[in-house]
Amino acid sequence: MTENTQTPSAPNSELPTQYAPAEVEGKLYERWVERGYFTADAASEKPAYTIVIPPPNVTGSLHLGHAFQHTLMDALTRRKRMQGFESLWLPGMDHAGIATQNKVEQQLAEEGKSRHDLGREEFVERVWQWKDEYGGKILGQMRRLGDGVDWSRERFTMDEGLSKAVQTIFKKLYDDELIYRAERIINWCPRCLTAISDIEVEYQEDAGELVSIRYGEGEDSLVVATTRAETMLGDTAIAVHPDDERYKHLVGRLIKLPLTDRSIPVVADAHVDPEFGTGCVKVTPAHDPNDFAIGQRHNLPNMTIMDEHGVITVHGPFLGLDRFEARSAVVGALREQGRIVAEKRPYLHSVGHCSRCSTTVEPRLSLQWWVKVETLAKAAGDAVRDGRVAIHPVEMEKRYFDWVDNLNDWCISRQLWWGHRIPVWYGPDGEVVCVGPDEEAPSGEGWTQDTDVLDTWFSSGLWPFSTLGWPEKTPDLAKFYSTDVLVTGHDIIFFWVARMMMFGLYAMDGEVPFKTIALTGLVRDERGKKMSKSFGNVVDPLDWMDKYGSDAVRFTLAKGANPGTDVPIGEDWVQASSKFANKIWNATRFALMNGATIEGELPPAEQLSATDRWILSRLNKTVAQVDGYYEDFQFSKLSEALYHFAWDEVFDWYVELSKTTFFAGGEQAKVSSRVLGEVIDVMLRLLHPVVPFVTETLWTTLTGGESLVIADWPKDSGFRDEAAEAEIEGVQNLVREVRRFRKEQGLDDKQKVPARLDLSGTALAAHEAAIRQVLRLQPEGDAFSASATLPVGGATVALDLSGTIDVEAERKRLTKDLGAAEKEKQQAEAKLANEAFIAKAPDNVVDKIKGRLAKAEADIARIQAQLAGLPAA
């Protein structure tokens, strides 16, 4: 089954009666790290397998989303390590520009200071101090989860090596004219005082107001509707659709802009939807991205009406007002002039907010640095289209293509002090110089460096290769790039995945950053609701780890992980996974107490009982099944398969059916003990990547091996025994039928019942002792009197339920079941007798009805026999 390259010592069968995760997990993890099991060797001749961790923010702590993705990445890398790969899972953190700067600014505010009081250099030094003292909390929490990462290669997006990578690629992009500086509309946070990326904008339904304003006079007037009335102060046109007959006579004419001394033109633009509202839109190019595009097409002036704090800067009655104060004041002034045609309040509409501070985002015209993405995005799309990169699940490809095929130029500058400062210097005579990492910056009077820093996504976009030493040609880069799998949420496919694809292909001469993108869903609560502090349903995974153990949390998350699909999770499910861990523990204890061993070769098939051959056949099928699911990233299915095999087939069936053999002793008991040892050994290996702690403890006790982390992954030996599987299925069917009957009669599972078993002429005869053991059936005895007879699969089980069965109630139940079976038979016969139906129906439908008929006939025979076996009333 497996090739165990470790030399086992004598196994220790002593295990505590209860599994206590808190006493096991921490010590085990530190032992793994100390022994270097997770440290990858770039000089190894083993094939490489690489995953780089999506770098969590240095400000962050472990949440369920992290725990979810980390569990999957850990399972993948642990399995590959066991399969003989040089497995590298590289950890690190992102400097998280805005979030980290906000943390330190909050500290300063408590001291009555701002960053401007310290100055840039001293403030950045203060951020580094904060990072050293408070940052990286999540790294310790990753150890709690059991993350098998290579801590010797831990990276940080602001460390020296990664900073050099950032400066190198900026210079290269700049020299290739793929980075430029220009005025464009960006998302602006008036509180953080910086441009922010699309992913840092959170949209929510706000209760605002929609006002309709009349521009111009008389028949030549136009009505526009807006939720941001204050921006009319910056209008430079009104736009209508070119084919809108209502306004064709006004195109090219000037209309007086209310509350100002300006007149603005009416322009025709296809962007306008003539069916929406009045078919007229106000155009404010400096404060709206769509309006900016219209302004570019029609050479309209860009009029900025507020500063970076959101305060009105236009001379007049609104000068100095905050944007929201100005909104009310503008509407009031328009109302006084009779220009408000309609008002709708409250008006629910989607409004963008800064994800860091919840301030309403302001679209703003600003001079920023941009990456020209057209050729980069095309390369990122082509890599998926030509199969160099696979997206899993494949249906997510469309979302990826929708993004990269329509990608706009990327704003990469941020007005912060914490981050990678843009390596551009400006000279006294208008010179602009981009400086590479090995070049000397210009100096002298009048030379200044750009004050902006780069978007955090710029440095994290280099993560798959900068963490391996690029731009240097390091052994790590040669061995471990391209990485194998990127495991990440589908929610950042646009912002992080696409950027890594663009930069990886560009910097690494067309070599992809990863071969597979495995997209996960988001973790939600047990009702499928998004977890949010405002909803009060956020769960700290550490609380569940403290209560149930890390294995239970990991198994629950893996069991819910269907590719690309959101994952609901509740405490009841974690508790159930904890019971599973305890079941593994108790069953292995039983195996050890009954001599389970891995010593020596497995006996040949002819020495094995049917029960032994059955479990080995099922074991090999499970190995093959789990391997297939891993290759397809079907974590939910592989977890379900392992759960079913371990709990149902090994613990509930094989162990129970084998107890009579173990209790009897002798040679057959030795054979079955070796089989049981093999099964437990392989089962623990299969489970280890998902539940590493409990399996490590049990496996080392069972085998005496050094560690499951470096043990061999099981291989399918090809052993199959369909006859044994059919034989044991017959045993299972008989047991289930008797158990069902006992339950219906209200009999306790442990209650012993006298029974006569007629198994002659069936394969069940060899299993009579096991059947009696499992079903608590006593020998019939001299005073035996059959109260009920159950025919099952050619065998008959007669039970003496004297004093325990309500004969009349059982007769009524069986009569009702007989009526239902006879009705099912009649319906099936009628359909099969209908020649017109048979002629038109597909073969599979006809076969299904034939199957229904056969089952109904079998049910009728069984129930009639049971009725005949009941004692007379």
Secondary structure as UniProt FT lines:
FT   HELIX           21..34
FT   TURN            35..38
FT   TURN            42..43
FT   STRAND          48..52
FT   TURN            58..59
FT   HELIX           64..82
FT   TURN            83..84
FT   STRAND          86..90
FT   STRAND          92..94
FT   HELIX           97..110
FT   TURN            111..112
FT   HELIX           115..118
FT   HELIX           120..134
FT   TURN            135..136
FT   HELIX           137..145
FT   HELIX           151..153
FT   STRAND          155..156
FT   TURN            157..158
FT   HELIX           160..175
FT   TURN            176..177
FT   STRAND          179..189
FT   TURN            190..193
FT   STRAND          194..196
FT   HELIX           198..200
FT   STRAND          201..215
FT   HELIX           218..220
FT   STRAND          222..226
FT   HELIX           229..234
FT   STRAND          237..240
FT   TURN            242..243
FT   TURN            245..247
FT   HELIX           248..250
FT   TURN            251..252
FT   STRAND          254..256
FT   TURN            258..259
FT   STRAND          263..268
FT   TURN            270..271
FT   TURN            274..275
FT   TURN            277..278
FT   STRAND          280..283
FT   TURN            285..286
FT   HELIX           289..298
FT   TURN            308..309
FT   STRAND          311..312
FT   TURN            317..320
FT   HELIX           323..336
FT   TURN            337..338
FT   STRAND          340..354
FT   TURN            355..357
FT   STRAND          362..371
FT   HELIX           374..385
FT   TURN            386..387
FT   STRAND          390..392
FT   HELIX           394..396
FT   HELIX           397..404
FT   TURN            405..406
FT   STRAND          410..411
FT   STRAND          413..414
FT   STRAND          424..426
FT   TURN            428..429
FT   STRAND          432..434
FT   TURN            437..438
FT   TURN            445..446
FT   STRAND          448..449
FT   STRAND          453..454
FT   HELIX           456..460
FT   TURN            461..462
FT   HELIX           463..466
FT   TURN            467..471
FT   HELIX           475..480
FT   STRAND          483..489
FT   HELIX           490..492
FT   HELIX           493..497
FT   HELIX           498..507
FT   TURN            508..510
FT   STRAND          514..520
FT   STRAND          523..525
FT   TURN            526..527
FT   TURN            533..536
FT   HELIX           541..548
FT   HELIX           550..559
FT   TURN            563..564
FT   STRAND          567..569
FT   HELIX           571..593
FT   TURN            594..595
FT   HELIX           605..607
FT   HELIX           610..631
FT   TURN            632..633
FT   HELIX           635..643
FT   HELIX           644..655
FT   HELIX           656..664
FT   HELIX           667..687
FT   TURN            688..690
FT   HELIX           692..703
FT   HELIX           708..710
FT   HELIX           722..744
FT   TURN            745..746
FT   TURN            749..750
FT   STRAND          753..758
FT   TURN            760..761
FT   HELIX           763..767
FT   HELIX           768..775
FT   STRAND          777..778
FT   TURN            782..783
FT   STRAND          788..792
FT   TURN            793..794
FT   STRAND          795..799
FT   TURN            802..804
FT   HELIX           807..833
FT   HELIX           835..840
FT   HELIX           843..869
//
